[in-house]
Amino acid sequence: MPKSQPELRELAARVAGSANLLDVRMLKTTVEHRGFPSGEYPMTYTLDIQPSAQFNEERHSLVVTSDFRMDMGEVMGDDRDGDVSEIATLEFTYVALFDTPQGVTFEADELNSFGATTGIFSIYPYAREYVQDMTGRLGLPPLTLDVYRVPASVNVQNNEADS
């Protein structure tokens, strides 16, 4: 069910008020280099981010997982809406581990809203650095992703929290 930014923030607030970030790690990555840009045309990219959150009441821990897919290409021609020649694809997953006070529980909507706001803001700087580093290592112009902004509305899944 789509939620607006204010709704997401309100639902995530109780979780954010008690969660402490302990660790951020990369779980997996796949990189595919498809070719070099000509250098004649502008580069472009698309970025898809899918965050989710799971809570373990017994361990009083919260894990936010975020799957990323970044497609990089070169716009062919002078028109920004022209055909795009695929240059590289990066797919990767980061997780963030948060500690929470013992005895606290959260509703699924609160957890997923936290994942879509505070959780992704905790992970995104690592993703930006990874993309910039990997594009450079591929021999491509290093790509700096734009600052993350929570979309105007986000689909929040109602997954049950792990207990």
N, C-alpha and C positions, 0 to 999 in steps of 0.2 A: 504494500500500500504506500503510495507516494506521501512523503512528509516534506513540509517546507523547512527552510533553515531555522526559523524561530521554534518550530515544533521539535526539530532534531536537538537543538541546543537545550531546550527545556527538559526533554526526556534524558539526555546525556548528563545533565548537571549533577544528579545525585551520584552517579558512578564516578564522574570526574572529580567530585569533591572528596572521594575516599580512595581513589586508585593512585598508586605510586609506580612510576615506570622503573623497572628493574633491568631490562635487557632488550636489545633489538638484534635480530639475527636474520641472515638470509637462509632460506630453506632450500631453494632450488633456482636454477637459471638455465635458460637456453638462448643461445645467440646464433643468428643466421645472417651471414654477410652475403648479399646478393649482387653486389657490383659497386663500382666507384662512381661518384657523381662527375658530371662533365665539368662542373665549375662555372658553366655558362648561365645556369638558371637557379632560382632560389630553392633552398631546402625547406622541407615541411615535415611535420610529424603528427601522428595521432597517438593519444594515450588513453588507455582504458584501465580503470582501477576498480577492483572489486573487493572492498573490505568486508570482513565478518568478525564476530566476536563470540567467544565461548567462555563460560564461567565455570570454575570448579569450586563449589562451596566447601568441600572437604579440605582442599589445599588453600582455600581463600585466595585463589589466583584467577586472573583474567588474561586471556590470550586474544590479541587482535591479529588476525591474519589478513594480509592484503596481497592479492594477485594483480600483477601489472603486465600490460602488453603495450609495447611502444613500437610503432611502425614508422620508419624514417624513409623519406623519399625525396625525389627532386621533381619539382613542378616543371614539366616540359613546355616551353614556350613562355611568352611574356604575360600570359593571362593566369592569374592566381587560381582560376577554376579549371585550368588545363589538365591534361593527363598527368599522372604521377608515375614516375619510374621508381620502382621499389629498390631501396638501397640496403636496408637492414631491418631486422626484427629482433627485439629483445623481449623475452618473457621471463618473469622472475617473481618470486614470492618472498616477502619479508614477514616476520612475526615479531610482535612486541609483547613482552611479558610484564604484567602489572600485578603488584601485590595489593590486596584489599584487607581491611580489618576482619578478624574472625567474627563469625555470626551474622555478617551482612549478606543479604541476598538481593538479587536484582531481577527485574522482569525482562523478558525477551526484548521488548521494545526499547527499554533503557540500554541494554547491552548493544543492540544493533545500532542504535543512534549514537552511542559512545564510539563504536567502531567507525562509523561514517563521519565523525567529527574529530574528537580528541585523539582517537586511535590512529587515524590516517595522518593527522598533523604530527604525531610522534614518529611515524615511519617515513613520511615523504622526504625529509632531508636526506635520508640514506638512499632513497631511490634516485633522487636528483644527482647525488654524487656518483652513484653507480652508472647511471646513463652517461654522464659526462666522461667518466673514466673509460667505459667500454667503447664508446664511439671513437674516442681518441686511440685506443688500443687496436681498433679495427682499421685504423688508417683513414678514418673519416674526420670531417670537421667536428671537434668536440661540441656536443649538443648540451646546452644548459636548459633544462625544462623550466617552464614558467612557474611562478609562485602558485601553490595549490589554493584553489578556491572551492569551497563546498558548493556543489551545484544548487540551483534555485530550488529544486525538489529532488529527493532521493528516494528510491524504492527501498524500503526497510523490510527485510524478511523477518517473519515471526518464527525463528528457530527456537526450539526449547533449549534452555540453559542446561548444561551438564551438571549433575549433582553428585 
